[in-house]
């Protein structure tokens, strides 16, 4: 690596780079497959299409403002033709944010005009291309789809607005027809081709193959949209980047149709921390944004959700907690810390607790326990925790007081100054 190159990095980047090198000496490769990755957030569009979820105007504005401040490349704000309220929300977000704002449109004139009228910077238009959707959802022939798609792409391009086209259900579309559609819209002036795994059937290697093939048929930039029906959405999005996609569509907490989309927090942090590449996203806002979306969407985040779950940076078992207290890289990824996502590490006391956690917590709440006292209180904690009960600080204090553990202040008054 050139010295001049290192100088250009911010202190933050240098710190991260060092950590990556420090903790990646293992069995996995450490050179990055790509250097940068763009983030297209669809929390307000596909995310809002989660069953039983709808964002009000204020929710949309609040979430868009946070995404804008964090530096996402595109915010898909909604589906302007849907309703007057939706049109107004999309329009206001387009006016009040600095980043690129995108509106969705079917390959229908009214949809495209509504999207253009809303003042968005990008129109995302889509048409079904798989046989099953052509026949039983869109009720159109292959030829009609190409004709309508080309017309809509041309209309948006003529208006001087960025245009993205999605062959919906691309991963279940006949290969030859897919390339035919892609070549037709490319010729019509499309800026972005989005490859959607609409029903979540892709696997990382197969999806990467598809993206490589698509790239051979267009000069447009490639975007990917993946669904989590088999828990592969984030892995598939990352496979897309590895295969040369410029951008991935994600939603905060992974909300979206059915099992949802690739999660914003998973894709961003994997790109930043595991690949050591750059999304340009300010990652320290992730935890707060995730809590906001959890609350506004009404979709609870599971405790074991990656990065944003309550347990993501929590430790209970004695061996793990003792290691993490000494060096967090022992039983955390090492390349990702809670601070990087605006979260806090937590040591939970319970059945699996060891003495290190108990000693640490006792000191934090003001005690100066001896080793014997720590062992005694740990026994109490484990016994109490074994019956599925939570060890609150109040409970810990009661255990400590029962066994006559001295508080730090008492010892300071008795002992020599330090
Ligand atoms: Mn979708």
Boltz pocket constraint, residues with backbone or C-beta under 6 A from the ligand:
constraints:
  - pocket:
      binder: B
      contacts: [[A, 46], [A, 198], [A, 225], [A, 227], [A, 256], [A, 257]]
      max_distance: 6.0
